[in-house]
């Protein structure tokens, strides 16, 4: 049975934003079996509500609804699509407080940060509302005197996305904004941990007048939904944000019908501080990059590489700055570090900590992560970290900052690139020659140069190597949802 709205633990200004039903073909539906999935608050483990446990049959109906909708949506003018997207953006902004509260409740992140994510998420819808009007083609000189070559862009068709829990709104809008702007319909399957923000976005899309079936939100266990989406020849594109393991599995499944894929996968971001860096700025950037979302982003600095001569100054200033971090329930005033998403996330930080300490690291800030207090982990700073430690090879996804000391630029670049991942990298230097050299040498899709906050709707977000394929946001984001068609016009 669904949890009644009366037991919902916070009061929303607009209670209809809390939906315990899936949004398919413009209707709010339950699963065929009536089964539900509990969703809890990571800060206290209490159930906040339930969502339908849909499977293959409901997914097939979502595909059919999205297919019907696609054929109408693609014939709307770019201007009409743009205006509907813009209305959706406005509603997101209007409901920032409620969306933020829902997000804090299911994901844990501090309320101010959750509202910040709502703005970030809405910025993708606004961006793509604008980009919708710019689906420009090209003309190319023909191969013969009477020939013209014309290139047009068309929507790929029905698309789907599978999104993660760490950004319950922005990872949806970054994909759906681009898809809808290009003229595609989309089925969104949000993470099991954070479905309510996604359903609220579906509700607002409906209120904005986005036609039935153009955007669908389906909840349920990942396997049957993903298998149905990737085995359908009607679905022409999958966009996934999550782990490299799952991404690679989905890519293999998409091979069956040659579905287009975009993958935003794991990272292992290096953060380099050279001896010519502005150390105060580097510390500011380190705080922004490492502790955003309590260390739970794919672009969080995972390894700090600091040059010998500035190592001690950087460590001292970073530990000082870390004193400003406050751990607690995301709804509490002033909290900057929330509960991690679940117990497994806490255990991963503990494991990385224990492995590093057993191999000679030193804890210079923060308590031993004993994990006694629910899903909370106090921020930790370790020095003496070496490449043989587990945290140098895997994302910690928690508030543990690990410092590796290096001597030369070549050594720093070698260490930074010594990973199968290549999503984000950061470095601090005030030497213009070094800036260009290092930016060229780092094997990452996103480079923060004297900057720790790199995410922006106008910029192409995505990785190299095992961090994924394709780009999201920017003008490139819409290309992922378009087919290029070339017309060879003869006899002119
Ligand atoms: C992510 O962690 O996957 C996304 C982070 C961002 O958009 O900044």
Boltz pocket constraint, residues with backbone or C-beta under 6 A from the ligand:
constraints:
  - pocket:
      binder: B
      contacts: [[A, 166], [A, 167], [A, 170], [A, 241], [A, 264], [A, 296], [A, 297], [A, 298], [A, 299], [A, 455]]
      max_distance: 6.0
